[in-house]
Amino acid sequence: MRFLIHIVFALILTLAVVSCKEDSTSVVSHPTNPDVVPTMTTSDVQTVISDSGHTRYRISTPLWNMFEEAKHPHWTFPKGVTCEELDDNFKTASTIKCDSAYFDKMNNLWTLTGNVRITNPAGDVVLTDELMWDQRAHRMYSEAFIHIEKQGRIIEGYGYESNERLTTYKLRQVEAIFPIDESRMPHPNSGNAPPRPMQ
């Protein structure tokens, strides 16, 4: 937003100088690259997003960059984002948190990175370092190491795929299955994903 204000102020000054010269013309170049410079930057955001005419998601983030004029329009959330999926009664059905995110507007595809944490109403938890969320297909998937807490047990492995509410999922390569041990779990508020297994 400050950048846009500076551009407007510069244009006003240029027009003022040109108006004082009767026989001169000026061309103001616009050197910004829309793939690099955001169309708009917003801080401390809380907003909702509709899907098929229904309010389905609530997003909060410290910093939201919108690249609406880029060749491939997208949004970035470099300081992390929290996204809640809302049910038909506008109650939280599932929650996603991560350290940073990238949203491809053309494909409705999210790339979530860094301490990704997902929860659903049943209390299931998914922790990983990277997760793709395809809103068109209503699916989530990842090739990164996945830690799942479900029905009193922990499942770890690679090749994760699930629906948005985590009610059904599959893991192509299971590395371990064991009962939940509270003493080895990260604190619920730490947001830290578990360490990767040694190769």
ChimeraX attribute file (.defattr): number of C-alpha atoms within 10 A of each C-alpha:
attribute: neighborCount
match mode: 1-to-1
recipient: residues
	/A:1	12
	/A:2	9
	/A:3	13
	/A:4	13
	/A:5	10
	/A:6	11
	/A:7	12
	/A:8	12
	/A:9	11
	/A:10	13
	/A:11	13
	/A:12	11
	/A:13	10
	/A:14	14
	/A:15	13
	/A:16	11
	/A:17	12
	/A:18	13
	/A:19	11
	/A:20	9
	/A:21	9
	/A:22	7
	/A:23	7
	/A:24	9
	/A:25	10
	/A:26	9
	/A:27	6
	/A:28	10
	/A:29	6
	/A:30	7
	/A:31	6
	/A:32	9
	/A:33	11
	/A:34	16
	/A:35	15
	/A:36	9
	/A:37	15
	/A:38	22
	/A:39	19
	/A:40	15
	/A:41	17
	/A:42	12
	/A:43	12
	/A:44	9
	/A:45	12
	/A:46	12
	/A:47	10
	/A:48	14
	/A:49	12
	/A:50	10
	/A:51	10
	/A:52	6
	/A:53	7
	/A:54	12
	/A:55	16
	/A:56	19
	/A:57	20
	/A:58	18
	/A:59	17
	/A:60	19
	/A:61	20
	/A:62	15
	/A:63	17
	/A:64	22
	/A:65	18
	/A:66	19
	/A:67	21
	/A:68	16
	/A:69	14
	/A:70	15
	/A:71	9
	/A:72	14
	/A:73	17
	/A:74	22
	/A:75	21
	/A:76	21
	/A:77	20
	/A:78	17
	/A:79	13
	/A:80	22
	/A:81	23
	/A:82	20
	/A:83	20
	/A:84	21
	/A:85	21
	/A:86	18
	/A:87	14
	/A:88	10
	/A:89	8
	/A:90	13
	/A:91	11
	/A:92	17
	/A:93	19
	/A:94	22
	/A:95	21
	/A:96	18
	/A:97	24
	/A:98	27
	/A:99	18
	/A:100	21
	/A:101	24
	/A:102	19
	/A:103	20
	/A:104	15
	/A:105	14
	/A:106	9
	/A:107	13
	/A:108	13
	/A:109	19
	/A:110	20
	/A:111	19
	/A:112	26
	/A:113	20
	/A:114	19
	/A:115	21
	/A:116	25
	/A:117	24
	/A:118	24
	/A:119	20
	/A:120	19
	/A:121	13
	/A:122	13
	/A:123	13
	/A:124	18
	/A:125	19
	/A:126	20
	/A:127	24
	/A:128	27
	/A:129	23
	/A:130	21
	/A:131	27
	/A:132	19
	/A:133	21
	/A:134	19
	/A:135	15
	/A:136	10
	/A:137	11
	/A:138	11
	/A:139	17
	/A:140	21
	/A:141	21
	/A:142	20
	/A:143	18
	/A:144	15
	/A:145	23
	/A:146	25
	/A:147	24
	/A:148	20
	/A:149	19
	/A:150	16
	/A:151	11
	/A:152	11
	/A:153	13
	/A:154	17
	/A:155	18
	/A:156	23
	/A:157	20
	/A:158	19
	/A:159	15
	/A:160	22
	/A:161	20
	/A:162	17
	/A:163	17
	/A:164	22
	/A:165	20
	/A:166	21
	/A:167	11
	/A:168	9
	/A:169	14
	/A:170	13
	/A:171	19
	/A:172	11
	/A:173	13
	/A:174	15
	/A:175	14
	/A:176	11
	/A:177	13
	/A:178	11
	/A:179	12
	/A:180	15
	/A:181	10
	/A:182	8
	/A:183	7
	/A:184	8
	/A:185	11
	/A:186	12
	/A:187	10
	/A:188	7
	/A:189	6
	/A:190	8
	/A:191	16
	/A:192	18
	/A:193	19
	/A:194	17
	/A:195	10
	/A:196	14
	/A:197	10
	/A:198	4
	/A:199	3
